[in-house]
Amino acid sequence: MFKHNTVIAGTIYGAILPAISLFIFLFLLRGNFLLFNKPGTPYLVAIGLNLLIIRWYAKKKLDKTVIGIAAVTFLFMLAIFVFKLQPIR
């Protein structure tokens, strides 16, 4: 299942882990996600998970998938940079 070497597969794989991470932090913990008084921790965890799967796919030499995951990670970081100035409600 995770052996597709396409950019589309990479974007899907790159969007899954941040979505799960943000769902856990925002809905399951219900606002109690201020770890060490840092509201950006959920985003850092999501980006860290994406970097781990980038490394895993790079070792498997699935370059197109890595490009898709990296693109999603970059867009996610850009969205955090733009919208993080406002708190999550």
Buried (B, 14 or more C-beta within 10 A) or exposed (E): EEEBBEBEBBBBBBBBBBEEBBEBBEEEEEEEBEBEEEEEBBBEBBBEBBEEBBEBBBEEEBEBBBBBBBBBBEEBBEEBEEEEEEEEE
